[in-house]
């Protein structure tokens, strides 16, 4: 294997069964730490969640358990409300060949979700379920219109998208930047989660 491929990718996600096994082990280890060492439990979840991302992410088979544990541990130290995961629809940018504002607006009109989470293609995805939960915690505040994760993952409030339709061209392609600008115009907050 070349050094560049080793450093910059080429790794395929683990099969779901292996991810589930890793996630179960991670959750068990974090639960054991949670009672006496909550900071250590959260650090462990942050550090080791990426190989099991597909089962821990929003919509993943173990997301509810993962989320419940994080909420329980965090709420011991502070009030910790999160936007419900059911209020989010996850969509990959690759759904469209060339995504434009009209595509996103059409999805926002049709969904019952409050927020669209636009994710990059799986090979480019930041693959960090803890970062997604941090975004959901910030999105609990209805004044937050946009949350970005890494360079291409973005949570967009449907109300922001629909309000922006009248202000932007339907075939706008710089959707993330346009939505950040529109959030500021509408007096909404924006946030970033680094991965």
C-alpha positions as CSV (number, residue, x, y, z in Angstrom):
1,X,0.0,0.0,0.0
2,X,1.4,3.4,-0.9
3,X,2.1,5.9,1.8
4,X,-0.3,8.5,0.3
5,X,-3.2,6.0,0.2
6,X,-2.4,4.9,3.8
7,X,-2.4,8.5,5.0
8,X,-5.3,9.9,2.9
9,X,-7.9,7.2,2.6
10,X,-8.6,4.2,0.7
11,X,-10.0,2.4,3.7
12,X,-13.5,0.9,3.3
13,X,-15.9,1.1,6.2
14,X,-16.1,-2.1,8.2
15,X,-19.0,-4.5,7.5
16,X,-22.1,-3.7,9.5
17,X,-21.8,-6.8,11.7
18,X,-18.3,-5.8,12.7
19,X,-19.4,-2.2,13.3
20,X,-22.2,-3.4,15.5
21,X,-19.8,-5.6,17.5
22,X,-17.4,-2.6,18.0
23,X,-20.3,-0.3,18.9
24,X,-21.7,-2.8,21.5
25,X,-18.3,-3.1,23.1
26,X,-17.8,0.7,23.0
27,X,-21.2,1.4,24.6
28,X,-20.6,-1.3,27.3
29,X,-17.2,0.2,28.1
30,X,-18.5,3.8,28.3
31,X,-21.5,2.7,30.5
32,X,-19.0,1.2,33.0
33,X,-17.1,4.5,33.1
34,X,-20.1,6.8,33.1
35,X,-21.0,6.6,36.8
36,X,-17.6,7.6,38.2
37,X,-15.8,9.1,35.3
38,X,-18.2,10.8,33.0
39,X,-15.6,12.9,31.3
40,X,-13.6,9.8,30.5
41,X,-16.7,8.1,29.2
42,X,-17.4,11.0,26.8
43,X,-13.8,11.1,25.7
44,X,-13.9,7.4,25.0
45,X,-17.1,7.7,22.9
46,X,-15.6,10.6,20.9
47,X,-12.3,8.8,20.3
48,X,-13.6,5.4,19.3
49,X,-17.0,6.0,17.6
50,X,-15.7,6.5,14.0
51,X,-15.1,2.8,13.1
52,X,-18.7,2.1,14.1
53,X,-20.1,5.2,12.5
54,X,-22.7,3.6,10.3
55,X,-24.5,2.0,13.2
56,X,-24.1,5.0,15.6
57,X,-25.0,7.8,13.2
58,X,-28.4,9.5,13.0
59,X,-30.6,6.8,11.6
60,X,-28.1,4.0,12.5
61,X,-29.3,0.8,14.2
62,X,-27.6,1.7,17.5
63,X,-28.1,5.5,17.4
64,X,-30.8,5.6,20.0
65,X,-28.6,3.7,22.5
66,X,-25.6,5.8,21.7
67,X,-27.6,9.1,22.0
68,X,-29.3,8.0,25.2
69,X,-25.9,7.2,26.9
70,X,-24.4,10.6,25.8
71,X,-27.4,12.5,27.0
72,X,-27.4,10.7,30.3
73,X,-23.7,11.3,30.9
74,X,-23.8,15.0,29.9
75,X,-26.9,15.8,31.8
76,X,-25.2,14.8,35.1
77,X,-23.0,17.9,34.7
78,X,-25.3,20.3,32.9
79,X,-28.8,20.7,31.4
80,X,-28.3,19.1,28.1
81,X,-31.3,19.2,25.7
82,X,-31.0,17.8,22.2
83,X,-33.1,18.2,19.1
84,X,-34.8,14.8,18.6
85,X,-33.1,12.7,16.0
86,X,-36.6,12.0,14.5
87,X,-36.7,15.7,13.6
88,X,-33.8,15.2,11.2
89,X,-33.9,13.7,7.7
90,X,-30.5,12.5,6.5
91,X,-29.7,13.0,2.8
92,X,-26.5,12.4,0.9
93,X,-25.3,15.2,-1.4
94,X,-24.8,12.5,-4.0
95,X,-28.6,12.1,-4.2
96,X,-28.3,14.7,-7.0
97,X,-25.7,14.9,-9.7
98,X,-25.4,18.7,-9.3
99,X,-27.4,19.7,-6.2
100,X,-29.0,23.1,-6.5
101,X,-31.2,25.2,-4.2
102,X,-34.4,24.0,-6.0
103,X,-33.5,20.4,-5.1
104,X,-33.0,21.1,-1.4
105,X,-36.1,23.3,-1.3
106,X,-38.2,20.6,-2.9
107,X,-37.0,18.1,-0.3
108,X,-37.7,20.7,2.5
109,X,-41.3,21.1,1.2
110,X,-41.9,17.3,1.2
111,X,-40.4,16.3,4.5
112,X,-42.1,16.2,7.9
113,X,-38.6,16.8,9.4
114,X,-37.6,20.1,10.9
115,X,-34.0,19.8,9.7
116,X,-32.3,18.4,6.7
117,X,-28.8,16.9,7.3
118,X,-26.9,16.9,4.1
119,X,-24.0,14.5,4.3
120,X,-21.1,14.0,1.9
121,X,-20.5,10.8,0.1
122,X,-19.6,8.0,2.5
123,X,-15.9,8.0,1.4
124,X,-15.7,11.7,2.2
125,X,-18.0,11.7,5.2
126,X,-16.4,12.9,8.4
127,X,-17.9,9.7,10.1
128,X,-18.2,11.2,13.6
129,X,-21.4,10.4,15.4
130,X,-20.4,12.5,18.4
131,X,-20.0,15.5,16.2
132,X,-23.6,14.9,14.9
133,X,-24.9,14.8,18.5
134,X,-23.1,18.1,19.3
135,X,-24.8,19.6,16.3
136,X,-28.2,18.3,17.6
137,X,-27.5,19.8,21.0
138,X,-26.9,23.2,19.3
139,X,-29.9,22.8,17.0
140,X,-32.2,22.5,20.1
141,X,-32.1,26.3,20.1
142,X,-34.6,27.3,17.4
143,X,-32.5,30.4,16.7
144,X,-29.8,28.2,15.2
145,X,-30.4,27.9,11.4
146,X,-27.3,26.1,10.1
147,X,-24.8,23.8,11.7
148,X,-21.8,22.5,9.7
149,X,-19.7,19.4,10.4
150,X,-16.3,19.3,8.8
151,X,-16.2,20.8,5.3
152,X,-19.3,19.3,3.7
153,X,-21.7,18.0,6.3
154,X,-24.5,20.6,7.0
155,X,-27.7,20.7,9.0
156,X,-30.2,23.1,7.5
157,X,-33.5,24.1,9.1
158,X,-36.3,23.6,6.6
159,X,-37.9,26.9,7.5
160,X,-34.6,28.6,6.6
161,X,-34.4,26.8,3.2
162,X,-38.0,27.7,2.3
163,X,-37.5,31.4,3.4
164,X,-34.3,31.6,1.3
165,X,-36.1,30.4,-1.9
166,X,-37.5,33.9,-2.6
167,X,-34.1,35.5,-2.0
168,X,-31.8,33.2,-4.1
169,X,-31.8,31.8,-7.6
170,X,-33.3,28.3,-7.9
171,X,-30.2,27.1,-9.6
172,X,-27.8,28.4,-6.9
173,X,-25.0,25.8,-6.5
174,X,-23.1,27.2,-3.5
175,X,-25.8,26.0,-1.2
176,X,-23.8,25.8,2.1
177,X,-22.4,29.4,1.7
178,X,-25.8,30.7,0.5
179,X,-27.5,29.2,3.5
180,X,-24.9,30.6,5.9
181,X,-25.5,34.0,4.4
182,X,-29.3,33.6,4.5
183,X,-29.2,32.6,8.1
184,X,-27.4,35.8,9.0
185,X,-29.8,37.8,6.9
186,X,-32.7,36.2,8.8
187,X,-31.0,36.8,12.2
188,X,-30.4,33.2,12.8
189,X,-27.3,31.7,14.4
190,X,-24.8,29.5,12.6
191,X,-22.4,27.0,14.1
192,X,-19.6,24.7,13.3
193,X,-18.5,21.3,14.7
194,X,-15.0,20.3,13.8
195,X,-14.0,16.7,13.3
